Amino acid sequence: MTSTTLKYGRRSPKRAPAIRFSRIFTGQIPTHPVSIDHLGATGWEMLGNNIAGDCVAVTWANVRRLVTSVAGVENYPSQDEVWAIYRTQNPDFDPNGDESSNGPGSDADRGMDIQTLLEYLVKHGGPDGTKALAFAKVDPANTEEVKAAIAIFGYVWTGITVQDANMTQFNAGRPWDYVARSADDGGHSVVTGGYGTPGAGPLGGDERFITWATETSFTDKYWSHKVEEAWVVVWPEHLSHPAFLQGVDLAALAADYQAITGKPFPAVVPPQPTPVPVPSPPPAPTSAPDPRLVQALDLMQAWALDNHVNGA
């Protein structure tokens, strides 16, 4: 059953309505270095993506590891939990089977759609006991939006198309670069969690990601040609994280969540602060009357008194 062949498994996106990151972004990017890498931890695991098309489920596990480690107590989902996620879209899959018995390589091993899994995680939660609160679509063509999402969430969940040339580059320890005449090999799901100043070897690209238990990188040229979808997921851990609270408009998130799902946002949203009332401007000072008019009025009042004239 085992194989050294690396697998893909991302289905074409269904493009259902979704919250857009640009609508919930406050415009305030937390202070961060020019070059950032949230993926520096070692010990990333293959989690079955060398035998089955479970890359989307593996990305879930890698995202949960990343988010929980930032929150202070790392929890890396197990292989059994990854298979449980995979079976949400492949219910007959048996990791202990083979091509003739619903195992890896069989018709029961059909990959996953990212958005369908995100919807499942919001509705049901994962086998680790954590339910996602919401998710939002990031525009992969807007590099500043992608960087803002990474600074705020720590990652973007990324759907890509792998070229034949990329496998050669990966095996040689080089960054993934776009090659115009290279054939597309398959759809893949990874977690992207860094960008900025290129490093050495496989980290010599512009955006850093995890795939097949390894940290490597994309060049900007690859990103602009072969990244098809990008997402952020709001987890309970984010609600106490300063970068998230600074960068995400929770009221806008709750409003868009209800507009799309028809349900209230499943977390308490702090009320918007009441605006401080602006004091009314003081009345304009009354200008002093012309002294000549005052003198004339006094004379007229004296004349009227002498001649018994009144205002009746």
Buried (B, 14 or more C-beta within 10 A) or exposed (E): EEEEEBBBBBBEBEEEEBBBBBEBBBEEBBEBEEEBBBBEEEEBBBBBBBBBBBBBBBBBBBBBBBBBBBBEEBBBBBBEBBBBBBBBBBEEBBBEBEEEEBBBBBEBBBBBBBBBBBBBBBEEEBBBEBBBBBBBBBBBEBBEBBBBBBBBBBBBBBBBBBBBBBBEBBEEEBBBBBBEEBEEBBBBBBBBBBBBEBBEEBBBBBBBBBBBBEBBBBBBBBBEBBBBBBBBBBBBBBBEBEBBBBBBBBBBBBBBBEEEBEEEBBBEBEEEEEEEEEEEEEEEEEEEEEEEEEEEEEEEEEEEEEEEEEEE
